[in-house]
């Protein structure tokens, strides 16, 4: 009789996910025991915060281990513990915390207070945390289902609004279809390689030449379709406007920020870590999705009158921006995509705190200013008082452009421009200007500081800029330091497991 082999379990590798899951289970058990106490909801929020803090603590421990000893695999190679998973899980935890913070006032105002809401959000965050560290396509699919099922219920959580019920039903139908497409892609990849482990697939492709690659490429295409639905990339975005509009506002923020970060994490791990040798085949597809998402999202957002539908199309457009970093297919491009996901998550959660955007500037000017300020970190205005520095958006975009320029330079299409040189590189007869005044790195005390508008002529452009510079001097200093630290974190987080391990 053959005894089953039980793999050794590294509990630290799954401790962040277990913390979120345990908090959700405690909330459900507490609700079943104490059903009518008015303090149940407050206790559930406290439990959720405890679970998130514990998950963040174990994530920090993983980062220390990865930084000192390097990335590793756990639980028979099913889980990858590397800097990449640590960074994306940090974004998911941050987005979950902000969504819970937004939810408290919203649920009280709408009369929807219930511990079930908090438990569902934690369960969905658990699926996202598993997805970003999954090292097997089956684990990715299971994590995708865990996060999706909880989101279906959250989208339809407001039983008093017909739009919420419609959003939940639409999300369920289209989400089930995308999950089936993703699973079919897993089956085709398994048929072509004989394994579902991401490192195993990469090792097989590196050591074995396929006589017929049609099955493998078809499976890869279906994987892109399934994940493209979750990141709301055009043309797989048709669910986003209706679901964002009908869902409760905190759920919309959670879907726009956390779900997109987790799906991008899985996409980057699959493409960069597993199918890196086939980048010639998938890069044109990513380029097409990025361009289409930028066009559809930008044009569609212009004609919207509802703020949540506008943010849905904005989400499509920003998915295209993030896919630029994926299309570069370099470590610098991956780091740029990670930074952009972090900035996007924070600004999107803040933007969705303003629920009504129609004619807000006339009826509620303070609300309109808050909404404008929430969107500012992506463009980087000079006078944004946002806790997230305004320059973070410009640093994120500059890092993506820098990654693309590095890719072009490696192929000889543009020539390098020394830092501080005012001349510009040329591609053919058209100038591609990399202005040192608009973006430069200044090393200060061993840290990296990103300046986005260091033009020496800026103070002379008007009293408005001078006054803004005087009022925000300390904020400006902070604006340079924080994105620099994020960029350093993202550069160190591109430790994807792939190839031979």
Secondary structure, DSSP 8 states (H G I E B T S, - for coil): ----------TTTTHHHHHHHHHHHHHHHHHHH--S-TTHHHHHHHHHHHHHHHHHHHHHHHHHHHHHH--EEETTTTEEESHHHHHHHHHHHHHHHHHHHHHHHHHHHHT---HHHHHHHHHHHHHHHHHHHB-BHHHHHHHHHHHHHHHHHHHT--TT-HHHHHHHHHHHHHHHHHHHHHHHHHHHHHHHHS--BHHHHHHHHHH---S--HHHHHHHHHHHHHHHHHTT-TTS-TTHHHHHHHS-HHHHHHIIIIIHHHHHHHHHIIIIIISGGGHHHHHHHHHHHHHHHHHHHHHHHHT--SHHHHHHHHHHHHHHHHHHHHHH-SHHHHHHHHHHHHHHHHHHHHHTT----TTHHHH-HHHHHHHHHHHHHHH--TT---SS-THHHHHHHHHHHHHHHHHHHHTTSS----TT----EEETTEEE---TTTSEEEEETTEEEEES---TTGGGG-HHHHHHHHHTHHHHHHHHHHHHHHHHHHHHT-----TT-
